[in-house]
Amino acid sequence: MDMTNRLGHVRVVWINSRDTFATPRYTARFACYEQPEEVGAQKPKDIVGEAELLKFLQLFNLDAENLKDGSRVLHQLGYVEIVNVVLSDERLANLGLR
């Protein structure tokens, strides 16, 4: 099994941020900084609800302060990016990002 590591960022977008009554819906994507041709397009991961979002973000070993800051940025701008993330192809697949 290929264990190639990819360096990139994870971008989470709050796709229904204007609907204050709806359950929050997010989409997450991994973007490789140096995308070799064999990587191909990365697929988005759909996330429903704040609890599922926090559970997803915790998979990146963010501490409580980073989670708090990320949540604040997400609510202000409608998106947040986790930069300099290193993920193996297997981990990308397990996270639903490949």
Backbone torsions as a table, in degrees:
resi	resn	phi	psi	omega
1	MET	NA	135.4	179.8
2	ASP	-74.4	125.6	-179.4
3	MET	-111.7	38.3	179.9
4	THR	-63.5	131.7	175.7
5	ASN	-91.5	141.8	179.8
6	ARG	-118.4	132.9	175.2
7	LEU	-102.0	130.4	-179.3
8	GLY	-171.7	-156.2	176.5
9	HIS	-134.4	154.4	175.4
10	VAL	-106.8	125.2	179.3
11	ARG	-112.5	125.9	177.5
12	VAL	-111.4	125.7	-179.8
13	VAL	-116.4	132.6	177.1
14	TRP	-86.3	101.3	-169.2
15	ILE	-79.5	-18.3	177.6
16	ASN	-122.4	40.3	-174.2
17	SER	-64.2	-22.3	-178.9
18	ARG	-81.9	-13.9	179.7
19	ASP	-97.0	94.2	-174.1
20	THR	-70.2	-14.0	-178.3
21	PHE	-97.2	-17.0	-176.4
22	ALA	-82.9	155.6	171.0
23	THR	-62.9	130.7	-178.9
24	PRO	-59.3	136.3	177.0
25	ARG	-123.4	134.7	-176.8
26	TYR	-128.3	159.1	169.9
27	THR	-131.4	138.8	-179.4
28	ALA	-121.6	141.2	176.8
29	ARG	-136.9	147.3	172.3
30	PHE	-103.5	131.2	176.2
31	ALA	-119.8	118.5	179.5
32	CYS	-76.0	133.2	179.9
33	TYR	-65.5	-42.8	177.4
34	GLU	-117.4	90.3	-172.6
35	GLN	-86.1	101.3	174.0
36	PRO	-65.4	153.1	-177.5
37	GLU	-57.5	-32.7	-176.0
38	GLU	-73.2	-14.1	179.6
39	VAL	-70.0	-42.6	-179.4
40	GLY	73.2	-172.7	-178.5
41	ALA	-72.9	139.1	176.0
42	GLN	-90.2	140.7	-178.4
43	LYS	-90.6	150.4	177.6
44	PRO	-78.6	154.0	174.6
45	LYS	-113.2	126.0	177.1
46	ASP	-86.5	136.8	-178.9
47	ILE	-130.6	131.2	-178.6
48	VAL	-117.9	121.8	175.4
49	GLY	92.4	150.4	-178.9
50	GLU	-63.3	-39.5	-179.3
51	ALA	-64.0	-43.0	178.5
52	GLU	-66.0	-35.9	177.5
53	LEU	-63.1	-47.5	179.7
54	LEU	-62.1	-40.2	178.1
55	LYS	-62.2	-41.6	178.5
56	PHE	-64.8	-46.3	-177.9
57	LEU	-65.4	-32.5	179.0
58	GLN	-65.9	-20.6	177.6
59	LEU	-66.6	-13.6	179.5
60	PHE	-98.5	15.0	176.6
61	ASN	56.7	40.2	175.8
62	LEU	-81.9	139.2	177.3
63	ASP	-79.3	172.6	-175.0
64	ALA	-58.6	-39.7	-179.2
65	GLU	-65.8	-41.7	177.7
66	ASN	-66.1	-38.3	176.5
67	LEU	-62.9	-42.6	179.6
68	LYS	-63.8	-46.4	178.9
69	ASP	-63.3	-42.6	179.3
70	GLY	-62.7	-40.2	178.5
71	SER	-65.0	-40.5	178.8
72	ARG	-62.9	-47.0	179.4
73	VAL	-62.1	-43.9	179.2
74	LEU	-58.4	-43.4	-179.6
75	HIS	-72.4	-27.5	178.6
76	GLN	-80.8	-46.3	-172.1
77	LEU	-101.5	-19.1	-177.2
78	GLY	90.1	-1.0	176.1
79	TYR	-155.7	162.0	175.4
80	VAL	-148.1	148.1	178.3
81	GLU	-122.7	137.1	173.0
82	ILE	-104.7	112.1	-172.8
83	VAL	-94.4	161.2	176.7
84	ASN	54.3	47.7	178.0
85	VAL	-92.0	130.5	176.4
86	VAL	-109.1	119.4	-179.2
87	LEU	-133.0	139.5	173.5
88	SER	-77.8	162.6	176.9
89	ASP	-59.1	-38.3	179.3
90	GLU	-64.3	-43.3	179.7
91	ARG	-65.0	-40.7	175.9
92	LEU	-56.9	-44.9	179.7
93	ALA	-65.0	-43.4	-179.6
94	ASN	-64.0	-31.5	178.5
95	LEU	-81.8	-5.7	-179.1
96	GLY	79.5	22.4	-177.8
97	LEU	-106.4	8.4	178.8
98	ARG	-145.5	NA	NA
